[in-house]
Amino acid sequence: MRKKISVVVLSLLFLAVTAQKSYAVNLYNAEGTVVDLYSRLYMMYEYNEQGTFSGNNSRFGLQTKSSVNNDLSVFARAEFRYDASQREKETVFNDLRNTYIGIDSSFGKVTVGNFDSIYYQAVSSKFDIYDNSVAYVVMADGSASSRADSIAYSTPDLMGVKLHGQIRHYGESTTVSGDEKLMFQGGATFSMDALSVGAAALIADDEAEAVFSEETDADGNTATVATAKYSENIYGFSSSYIIFDTLTLRGMVEYKKDAGKSDLHAVMGLGYDYGMGDAYATLGQDWQEEIYYVLGANLKFSKPMRAFAEFASGEVFNPDNAVVTVGLRYDF
């Protein structure tokens, strides 16, 4: 049975690869229901003290939306990630991401399942622009108290403003206290023409999500120790502004008490669409008061395919060497 499922999945993926005129393959569209197949393939070479070849973060997924009436629709999505540069016989997919269901209506949107955090959607996603995720520096990314056992609500658009809230459930085996716990985060976004602004807060609970490690005492006895992953609140604010349709300015400030030498992370960036691709640059100071920067550019051979190169330098990446990445990406 497992082999049959794998054959069907890989066959669908092949169909997506051969459809070069769109970013998704429409599998079904009738009676108000749409089902699409989408995918992304990565092939990249990264030099960071030593060279590695990777196709990690390659993915394909299914997304569907069905209209119940003019004011109500339901939606679902499932995404599977893998390393496209390697042959895998046992475990093809190494990450199940963005798997959720939801309801969208005139009263707002409710999403349940495995999805990117509200904090990420409102704040830190503005700097998730790099093809190599090594260059992405934030205090809280899409996995922050999210991507599992979560429910989120977003209000309707109120003159460009939307409010967002999320609850993450932790089972007894995943917490510091050994009890069921809930963690909360909330945010607000504002969008008007070329301006986009977001603010969010992740409310910490030092008895919730645990990081487990093995410790050995003086007598050689080993024990499993649970420490809190989120012991301090994280606050963030970001904005972006598009100038002349080709130039984008973006900035972000994050705060977390006792994060390091500094409680702040501040970063600014610039993106430029030069017609055949994009060039982008980022300059920031992390919570250890270290300066870092990232330079990148891509060349788009067609709408779905691009070649890219990125250069990241700073203590937060590697104290001794810059990280250099070149590669290809194909979206469909």
N, C-alpha and C positions, 0 to 999 in steps of 0.2 A: 504494500500500500504506500509506504514511504517513497519507494522508487518511482511509483506512478505519479505521485504528487510532484516530485522533483522534476520529472519529465515535462509535466504540464507547465510548471512555473518557468522552466528554462525555455520552453517553446514560446511562451508569452513574451519573455525577455527578448528572444531573437526577433519576434515580430516588431517589438519596439525599436530595436536597433535599425531595422531595415526601413522604418518610416522616418525619412530624413526631412520632411517638410513641416513638421510640427514638433512641439515640445511634449506632446502626449498623444497616445493612441486612444481614440474614442471606441470603447468596446460596446457601448449600449446607449441609445438616446431615444426614448419613447415614453409617452404618457407621463411626462414631467420628471422622469428619472434619467440621470446621466451617470455613466460609469466610465472613468478614464484610467488608463495605465500610463505611468510616467517613469522615467529613469534618468540616472546620471552615472557616467563612467569616468573614473579618474585613472590616469597613469602619470606618476610623478617621481622625480628623483630629488632626494633631499640630502644635502651635505651638512651634517652637524657633528663635528669631530670625526665622523666616518660617514661614508655614503650608503644610503639605503634607497631601494626602489620599492614603491608602494602604490597600491590602488585602493587603499583603505578609504572609507567613506563613500565608496561607490554604492549605489542604491537603486532599487526600483520599488514602486508602490502602486496601490490601487486607491482611488478616491471616488466617492459617489455622493450625489445630492439628489433628493427627491422632493418635489413641491407638493405639499398637501393642499394648500390653497394660496391665495394671494398674500396672506400674512404669516404663513407657517411653512417651514421646510425642515427636513431632517437630513443629516449628513453623517458620513463615516469615512475613515481613512486607515490604511495599514501600510507601513513602510518597512522594508527589509534592507539591511546594509551588509556589505561584504567587501573583501579585498579582491579587486578585479585583477591584480597582478599575479596572484598565486592560484595554483591548482589545489582545490580542497575536495577531498573525498568524503570526509567524515562530517564536518560542520561547515556548510556552505555559508550560512548567514551568522555573523558575529554580533549583530545588534538589531533588536526589534525597536523601531522608533516611530513616533507619531502614529500610534494605534489608538483611535478613539472614536466615539460616537457623540452626536449632539443634536440639539434643536435650536433653530434660529427663527425668531419671530419678531413682531413689532414691539414685543416687551423685552427683547434682548436675546442674547445667545448663551446657551448652556453647553459646556463640553465636559465629557466624562471619559477618563482613561489615562493614557500615556501621551503627554504632549509637552511642548516647551513651556517653561514657567512664565507666569504673568510678568515677572521682573524682566525676563529676557525679552518678551514681546514688547514691553513698554520702553525699556531702557537700553540694555546691552546689545540688542540685535543690530543697532545702528553701526556697530563696529565689527559685526560678523561678516566681513567683506572679503576675507582672505581664502584662497583655495587651499592653502596649508593651514590647518587649525592651530598649529604651533604659534602662529603670529597673533592669535586672538587672546588678548589680555583683559580680563575682567575679574571683579570680585564675585560675581554671580552670573553664571551662564544659563543656558536652557535647562540644565539638569538640576539647578538649585531648588531643592525640596520639590521636585517635580519629576515628570516622565514616568510616573507610576501612581496608581491608586489615588488619582486626583479628580477634583471637580472644580470647574471655573465658571464664572458668570461675567458677562460684559453687557453693559447697558446699551440701548439704542444710541445712535448718533444724536447728540444734543448740541446743535449748532457747532459741530466740529469736535466736541468733547465726548469722550467715552470713559466710563469708570469700570474698573476690573477688580475682581476678587477671586482668590483661589484657596482651597483647602486641600492639604495632603494628609492622607491617613497612613500611619505606621503601625504595623502589627507588633505583637509582643516580642517576637524574635529579632526585631530590627532596631529596638530602642535601647537607650542607656538604662532606663529604669526597669525594663522588662514588662512594662504595661503598654496598652494601646495609647497612642498619642496622635494629636492633630497639630499641624503647623499651618500658619496663615501667611498670606502675602496679598498685597493690594497695589493698585496703581491707577494712574489716569493718563490719558493721551489726548492730544489736541492736534488736529490737522486742518490746515487751511491753505489752499493753493500750493505754493512751493515750501511752506513751513510745516515742520513736523516736530512736536515736542512730547516728551514722555517723562513721567516720574513714578517711582515705585519704591516699596519697602518690603523686605522679607523679615518677618518677625521670628526671632530665634527662640529655641527651646532647648536648653542644655540637657533635657531628659528624653528628647525625641531621637532623631536619626543618629545611630551609633556608627563609629568607625572601630572595627575590631582588630586587635593586634595581639601578638604573642610576646609575653615578657617572661624572663627567667630570673629567679631570685638568686641570692648568694649560695644557696644550697643546691642549685641546679634544677629546681622545680619550675616547670613551665605552666603558665596560666594565661587564659584569654582575658584581655582587658578591653573594656568598652569605653571610648571617649566620645564626647559630643562633637558632631560635625559642624553644628551651628550653635555657637554659644553667645554670639553677639548679633544684634540686628544689623542688616545691611540696607543702606539707603542709596538711591541713585537718581540722577537726572541726566537726560540727554536731549539733544536737538539736532536737526539737520535743516539745511536751507539750500534749495536748488536755484542757481543763478544762470540765466540765459539758456536753460535747458541742457547745458553741457558741463557746468561746474557745480559741484556739491560741497558745501561746507558742513562739517559735523563736529560735535563736541560732547564730552561726557565727564561727569564728576560722580565718584562713588565714595561712600563713607562707611567705615566699619571700625568700631572701637577696638583698640589693641591689635590692629591688623599687622603692624610691623613698626618700623621706626616712625612712620607717619600713619595716621588714620585715614588718609585720603589717597585716592587714585584719580588723576586728572589726565585727560587725553583729548587731542584735537586732530582732525583729519581733513583731507582734501581729496576729492575725486574729480577726474576730468574725462569726459567722453570725447575722444579725438576723432571719432567717425568710424575707424576700423577696429576700435576696441576701447579699453579704459586704462587710465593710469591713476594710481592712488598712492597717498603717502599719509603716514600717521606718526605723531610725535607725542610721547606721554611721559609722565613720572609716576612710578608705581608706589605701593605702600611701604617700600623699603627706601624711598627717596632716591631711587635710581632712574636715570633717564634712559628711555628706549625709543627706537624708531623702526618703522617698517616702510619699505619702498616696494611697489609692485606695478606690474603692467600686464595686459593681455592683448593678444591679436586674434580677432574673430574671423576665421576663414569663412564661416557662414553663421547663420543665427544659432544653430545648436553647438558648433564646435569652436573651441578656442585653444590657443597655446598661451601659457602664462609663465612669468618669472617673478619671484619674490625674494627680498633680502631683508632679514630681521636681525637687528643688533641691539644688545642690551643684556644686563645681568639676569633679567627675568627669563630670557630665552636660554642663554649659555654664558657663563662668566668668562669663558676663554675664547670662544669663537662665535662669529656670526652664523646664522642659519640661512643657507641658500637653497632655494627650491625652483625647479623648472619642471614643466609638465604639460599634459594635454587634458582637456575636459570636454565631454560630450553630453549635452542635455537633449532629452527627447521625451 
